[in-house]
Amino acid sequence: MSSTAAGSIAHRPSRVRPRLPASTPGRLVALALLLVLALIPVCTLSVLIADRSRATTAELRDRRIPAALALDQAAAALTEADRATATSLVSGAFSLTGPGQDYQDAVKRANQYLTVAVDLHRDDPGARARLTGVNALMVEYTIMVGLAQTGGDGPLSLANVFYASDLRRTIVTGLYDQRRTDLAEIRAARSTWWVGTYVAVPFGATAFLAVLLLLFAHGYLRRRFRRRTSPPLLLGAAALAALIAWTVLHAQSTHDRLAEAAGRGVTGQSALWQARTAVHEVVGSTALDLASGGVARTSDVKAGLTLRDLAEPLPSVGDIEAVRTGADPRFGGLIATALAQDRSVPLRAAGARALTALGALREAGERARAEAPRGGTRDGGAGAAMVTDRSPEHMSGAADDAEAALTDALIAGRREADAALAEAADDGGLTVGGPVVCAAVLALALAGVLARRFEYGRLR
């Protein structure tokens, strides 16, 4: 080789190649640091999954779901007040006693529910503004009912009751518009990343890598120090695998319970409250038809709920019995929405009772219209008793039966929804158990690796 070639070789810059620490103690220390770094995201994600799922569930349980249902409750109570006004008018008692105590109680409940709704929407300025406007309309509604009473039995009284009823429908429409917004926000809240089953994917991936690193460390120590096993590392890997299963199962359980309570559960509860509103609407509308002689309204206010909204078509006796025994409804409407895909025996029994009452409600309404005089009646005349009487074969009695059954269905559905929310809110001990397991794994991993480091130093 010439001197020129040798010189070029001698002066050629050497390439520095990155590599792991060459000494065994350095490799052991690096391995311990890698284990620490791998366990940090595992512990962090485990705690965050438990904490965020609990916080989301608490937000749904304590604020969002009650806020949406309070709007339905206010709509039902206000429509009950309107029913009381209409039945009092057709009975002939309106000019003497006004809409009566039932009206006063229903208006009081409507105001209470609206106050609750406003308070639960305190963090939403837009919703508070809309509900404040609704509250002003409710004040106007009560004023119009009071003015109607001063009109005695004359046309002015009927006109004011009609105006108040239209105003009530406007109020209910506003409440339902806000409720739809609330239900959309509930769907968004229960579908967030932290309460979805896919949140387990990054956690499982990081935890699985940590398990592989523990097993790699075990294999390295076994080869380097000629030990059959390293119990601390194997125990750490087993504990970490258990934490993976624990966290994944918790995430799946939270997702399922929220889907049940804040999905189908809140939809069913809302449908049942709307069904109660519809029952009151049917009685009140029939009473106003009888009082006016069937004169069509000229208002542009959206029409209220009808029997078709409750069940369409009205189910037969066989269909009702099928519902009672657990079959999915073969008809549409609000009650079908509340009962679909729910096999709860109390809920199904209450739903069947409500459907039976609807048949009596329809028949009584048809008879009332057939018996009423063409010019209308506001003195308890022909047809009025079919609306105002509380016996089961009359409209008010059938409506009371339907309302009682719907109330039982609401209680049963609420009990199930509360149980599901309680399960979703329960972290199963993961908030405390996750960090404890991670700390135990870290201690076992460091014990397994650094023990060999100290042993190597003594051997040297």
C-alpha positions in Angstrom: 0.0 0.0 0.0 1.4 3.4 -1.0 2.1 6.1 1.6 -0.6 8.3 -0.1 -3.3 5.6 0.3 -2.2 4.9 3.8 -2.4 8.6 4.6 -5.9 9.0 3.2 -7.0 6.0 5.2 -5.4 7.4 8.3 -7.1 10.7 7.9 -10.5 9.4 6.9 -13.0 10.6 9.6 -14.5 7.8 11.6 -18.3 7.4 11.8 -19.7 7.5 15.3 -22.4 4.8 15.7 -24.9 5.2 18.5 -25.1 2.1 20.7 -26.3 1.0 24.1 -24.0 1.2 27.0 -21.3 -1.3 26.5 -20.9 -2.4 30.2 -23.3 -4.6 32.0 -23.9 -2.1 34.8 -24.7 0.6 32.3 -27.2 -1.6 30.4 -28.9 -2.5 33.7 -29.3 1.2 34.6 -30.6 2.0 31.1 -33.0 -0.8 31.3 -34.3 0.5 34.7 -34.8 4.0 33.2 -36.7 2.6 30.2 -39.0 0.7 32.6 -39.7 3.9 34.5 -40.4 5.9 31.3 -42.7 3.1 30.0 -44.8 3.0 33.2 -45.4 6.8 33.4 -47.9 7.0 30.5 -49.5 3.7 31.6 -50.2 5.1 35.1 -51.3 8.5 33.8 -53.8 7.1 31.2 -55.2 4.7 33.8 -55.9 7.5 36.3 -57.3 9.8 33.5 -59.7 7.2 32.2 -61.2 6.6 35.6 -61.3 10.3 36.5 -62.7 11.6 33.3 -65.4 8.9 33.0 -66.5 9.6 36.6 -66.6 13.3 35.9 -68.6 12.9 32.7 -71.1 10.6 34.4 -71.5 13.0 37.3 -72.1 15.9 34.8 -74.7 13.9 33.0 -76.4 12.6 36.2 -76.4 15.9 38.1 -77.0 18.5 35.4 -77.5 17.6 31.8 -80.1 14.9 32.1 -82.2 16.6 34.9 -82.1 19.8 32.8 -83.6 18.2 29.8 -86.2 16.3 31.7 -87.2 19.5 33.7 -88.2 21.0 30.4 -90.5 18.0 29.6 -91.9 18.2 33.1 -92.6 21.9 32.8 -94.4 21.3 29.5 -96.5 18.5 31.0 -97.5 20.5 34.0 -98.4 23.6 31.9 -100.5 21.4 29.6 -102.2 19.9 32.6 -103.1 23.5 33.7 -104.5 24.1 30.3 -106.6 21.0 30.5 -108.0 22.1 33.8 -109.0 25.4 32.3 -110.7 23.9 29.3 -112.6 21.3 31.4 -113.7 23.9 33.9 -114.9 26.1 31.0 -117.0 23.3 29.4 -118.5 22.2 32.7 -120.0 25.7 33.4 -117.9 26.2 36.6 -115.4 28.6 35.0 -117.3 31.8 35.5 -117.8 31.0 39.2 -114.7 29.3 40.4 -112.2 29.9 37.6 -110.0 27.1 36.4 -110.0 25.5 39.8 -107.4 24.1 42.2 -106.0 21.6 39.7 -105.0 24.6 37.5 -103.3 26.4 40.4 -101.4 23.3 41.4 -100.3 22.5 37.8 -99.1 26.1 37.2 -97.2 26.0 40.4 -95.4 22.8 39.4 -94.7 24.2 35.9 -93.0 27.3 37.4 -91.0 25.1 39.8 -89.8 22.9 36.9 -88.9 25.9 34.8 -86.9 27.4 37.7 -85.0 24.1 38.0 -84.3 24.1 34.3 -83.1 27.7 34.4 -80.8 26.9 37.3 -79.4 23.8 35.6 -78.7 25.8 32.5 -76.8 28.5 34.4 -73.6 27.8 32.4 -75.4 28.3 29.1 -76.2 32.0 28.5 -78.2 31.2 25.3 -80.4 28.7 27.1 -80.9 31.0 30.1 -82.0 33.8 27.7 -84.5 31.5 25.9 -85.9 30.1 29.2 -86.2 33.6 30.6 -88.4 34.5 27.5 -90.5 31.3 28.2 -91.0 32.4 31.8 -92.3 35.7 30.6 -94.8 33.9 28.3 -95.9 31.8 31.2 -96.7 34.9 33.2 -98.7 36.2 30.2 -100.5 32.8 30.0 -101.7 33.1 33.6 -102.8 36.7 33.0 -104.9 35.6 30.0 -106.6 32.8 32.0 -107.4 35.4 34.7 -108.9 37.7 32.1 -110.9 34.9 30.6 -112.6 34.4 34.0 -113.8 38.0 34.1 -115.6 37.4 30.8 -118.2 35.1 32.5 -119.8 32.7 30.0 -119.7 35.1 27.1 -117.6 35.0 23.8 -114.8 37.0 25.4 -114.2 34.3 28.0 -114.0 31.7 25.2 -111.7 33.9 23.1 -109.3 34.5 26.0 -109.2 30.8 26.9 -108.4 30.0 23.2 -105.7 32.7 23.2 -104.2 31.3 26.4 -104.3 27.8 25.0 -102.4 28.9 21.9 -99.9 30.7 24.0 -99.4 27.6 26.0 -98.6 25.7 22.8 -96.0 28.4 22.0 -94.5 27.9 25.4 -94.4 24.1 25.0 -92.8 24.5 21.6 -90.1 26.7 23.1 -89.4 24.2 25.9 -89.2 21.3 23.4 -86.8 23.3 21.2 -84.4 23.7 24.1 -84.9 20.1 25.1 -83.8 18.9 21.7 -80.6 21.0 22.0 -80.1 19.4 25.5 -80.5 15.9 24.2 -78.0 16.6 21.4 -75.5 17.8 24.0 -76.2 14.7 26.1 -75.4 12.5 23.1 -72.2 14.5 22.5 -71.2 14.2 26.2 -71.6 10.4 26.4 -69.7 10.0 23.1 -66.6 11.9 24.2 -63.2 10.2 23.8 -62.7 9.5 27.5 -65.9 7.5 27.9 -65.7 5.6 24.6 -64.4 2.0 24.3 -61.7 3.3 22.0 -60.0 5.1 24.9 -58.7 1.6 25.9 -56.6 1.4 22.7 -53.8 3.9 23.5 -53.8 2.7 27.1 -53.6 -1.0 26.0 -50.9 -0.2 23.5 -48.6 1.6 26.0 -49.3 -1.0 28.7 -48.6 -3.8 26.3 -45.3 -2.3 25.4 -44.4 -2.0 29.1 -45.2 -5.7 29.5 -43.0 -6.6 26.6 -40.2 -4.5 28.1 -40.6 -6.3 31.4 -40.4 -9.7 29.6 -37.4 -8.5 27.6 -35.7 -7.4 30.9 -36.4 -10.9 32.3 -34.9 -12.6 29.3 -31.8 -10.4 29.4 -31.2 -11.1 33.1 -31.8 -14.8 32.5 -29.1 -14.9 29.8 -26.6 -12.6 31.4 -26.7 -13.9 34.9 -27.7 -17.5 34.2 -30.8 -17.3 36.4 -33.8 -19.5 35.7 -36.3 -16.8 36.6 -36.6 -13.3 38.0 -39.7 -13.4 40.2 -40.1 -9.6 40.7 -40.1 -9.1 36.9 -42.6 -11.9 36.3 -44.8 -10.6 39.1 -44.6 -7.1 37.7 -45.6 -8.3 34.2 -48.6 -10.2 35.6 -49.7 -7.2 37.7 -49.5 -5.0 34.6 -51.5 -7.5 32.5 -54.1 -7.5 35.3 -54.2 -3.6 35.2 -54.8 -3.7 31.4 -57.7 -6.1 31.8 -59.1 -4.0 34.7 -58.9 -0.7 32.9 -60.3 -2.1 29.6 -63.3 -3.7 31.3 -64.0 -0.5 33.2 -63.9 1.5 30.0 -66.3 -0.9 28.3 -68.7 -1.0 31.3 -68.8 2.8 31.6 -69.5 3.1 27.9 -72.3 0.5 28.1 -73.9 2.0 31.2 -73.8 5.5 29.8 -75.3 4.3 26.5 -78.1 2.7 28.5 -78.8 5.6 30.9 -77.9 8.7 28.8 -79.0 7.1 25.5 -82.1 4.9 25.4 -82.9 5.7 29.0 -83.2 9.5 28.7 -84.9 9.1 25.4 -87.5 6.9 27.0 -88.0 9.2 29.9 -88.5 12.1 27.7 -91.0 10.2 25.5 -93.0 9.3 28.6 -93.2 12.9 29.8 -94.3 13.9 26.3 -96.9 11.2 26.5 -98.3 12.7 29.7 -98.3 16.1 27.9 -100.2 14.5 25.0 -102.9 12.9 27.3 -103.6 16.3 28.9 -103.6 17.9 25.4 -106.2 15.4 24.1 -108.6 16.1 26.9 -108.1 19.9 26.8 -108.5 20.1 23.0 -111.7 18.0 23.1 -113.1 20.3 25.9 -112.3 23.4 23.9 -113.9 21.9 20.8 -117.1 21.2 22.8 -117.1 24.7 24.3 -116.7 26.4 20.9 -118.9 24.0 18.9 -116.0 22.8 16.9 -115.0 26.2 15.5 -111.6 26.0 13.9 -108.9 28.1 15.3 -107.5 30.8 13.0 -104.2 31.0 14.9 -100.9 30.1 13.2 -99.7 28.4 16.4 -98.4 24.9 15.8 -101.0 22.3 16.6 -100.6 20.3 19.8 -100.1 16.6 20.4 -102.9 14.1 19.6 -103.8 10.5 20.2 -101.7 9.6 17.1 -98.6 11.0 18.8 -99.3 8.6 21.7 -99.8 5.5 19.6 -100.2 5.1 15.9 -102.2 3.0 15.1 -103.9 2.5 18.5 -102.9 -1.1 19.4 -105.3 -3.9 19.7 -105.8 -6.0 22.8 -103.5 -8.6 21.4 -100.8 -6.0 20.7 -101.1 -4.6 24.2 -100.7 -8.1 25.7 -97.6 -8.7 23.5 -96.1 -5.5 24.8 -96.8 -6.6 28.4 -95.0 -9.9 27.8 -91.9 -8.2 26.4 -92.4 -8.0 22.6 -91.3 -4.8 20.8 -94.3 -2.6 19.9 -95.7 -3.1 16.5 -97.0 0.5 16.4 -95.4 4.0 16.5 -95.7 6.9 18.8 -94.3 8.1 22.1 -95.2 5.1 24.2 -93.6 2.8 21.6 -90.4 4.9 21.8 -90.4 4.5 25.6 -90.9 0.8 25.5 -88.8 -0.2 22.5 -85.8 -2.5 23.4 -86.7 -2.5 27.1 -87.7 -5.7 28.7 -88.3 -4.3 32.2 -91.4 -6.0 33.6 -92.6 -3.0 35.6 -92.1 -0.7 32.7 -93.9 -3.0 30.3 -96.8 -3.5 32.7 -97.2 0.2 33.1 -97.0 0.8 29.4 -99.7 -1.8 28.7 -102.0 -0.1 31.3 -101.5 3.3 29.6 -102.3 1.8 26.2 -105.5 0.3 27.5 -106.5 3.7 28.9 -105.9 5.3 25.5 -108.7 3.1 24.0 -111.1 4.4 26.6 -109.9 7.9 26.0 -110.5 7.7 22.3 -114.0 6.2 22.7 -115.0 8.8 25.3 -113.8 11.6 23.0 -115.8 10.3 20.1 -118.9 10.1 22.2 -118.4 13.6 23.6 -118.2 15.1 20.2 -121.2 13.1 19.0 -123.4 14.2 21.9 -122.4 17.9 22.0 -124.7 20.5 20.4 -123.5 22.3 17.3 -123.3 25.7 18.9 -121.1 24.4 21.7 -121.7 24.1 25.4 -120.2 25.9 28.4 -122.8 25.0 31.0 -122.2 21.3 31.5 -124.7 20.4 28.9 -124.8 17.4 26.5 -121.4 15.9 25.9 -119.7 17.8 28.7 -119.9 14.9 31.2 -118.0 12.6 28.7 -115.1 15.0 29.1 -115.2 16.1 32.7 -116.4 13.0 34.6 -113.6 11.1 36.4 -115.0 7.6 35.9 -112.8 5.3 33.8 -115.2 5.3 30.8 -115.1 9.1 30.5 -112.2 11.2 29.1 -111.0 12.7 32.4 -111.1 9.3 34.1 -109.4 7.5 31.3 -106.8 10.3 31.2 -106.2 9.9 34.9 -105.7 6.2 34.4 -103.2 6.8 31.6 -101.4 9.4 33.6 -101.1 7.1 36.6 -99.7 4.3 34.4 -97.3 6.7 32.7 -96.2 7.8 36.2 -95.4 4.2 37.2 -93.5 3.8 33.9 -91.5 6.9 34.6 -90.7 5.7 38.1 -89.6 2.3 36.7 -87.5 3.8 33.9 -85.9 6.4 36.2 -85.0 3.6 38.7 -83.2 1.7 35.9 -81.5 4.8 34.5 -80.3 5.9 38.0 -78.9 2.4 38.6 -77.0 2.5 35.2 -75.6 6.0 36.0 -74.5 4.8 39.4 -72.6 1.9 37.8 -71.1 4.2 35.3 -69.9 6.6 38.0 -68.3 3.8 40.0 -64.7 3.6 39.0 -64.4 0.2 40.5 -61.5 1.3 42.6 -59.4 2.1 39.5 -58.6 5.7 40.6 -56.7 4.4 43.6 -56.0 0.9 42.4 -54.4 2.0 39.1 -51.6 4.1 40.7 -51.1 1.4 43.4 -50.6 -1.3 40.8 -48.3 0.9 38.7 -46.2 1.7 41.8 -46.1 -2.0 42.7 -45.0 -2.8 39.1 -42.4 -0.1 39.2 -41.0 -1.3 42.5 -40.9 -4.9 41.3 -39.2 -3.9 38.0 -36.6 -1.8 39.7 -36.0 -4.5 42.3 -35.6 -7.2 39.7 -33.1 -5.1 37.6 -31.2 -3.2 40.2 -30.7 -6.2 42.4 -28.7 -7.7 39.5 -26.8 -4.4 39.3 -25.7 -4.6 42.9 -24.9 -8.3 42.6 -22.7 -7.5 39.6 -20.8 -4.9 41.6 -20.2 -7.4 44.4 -19.0 -10.0 42.0 -16.5 -7.5 40.5 
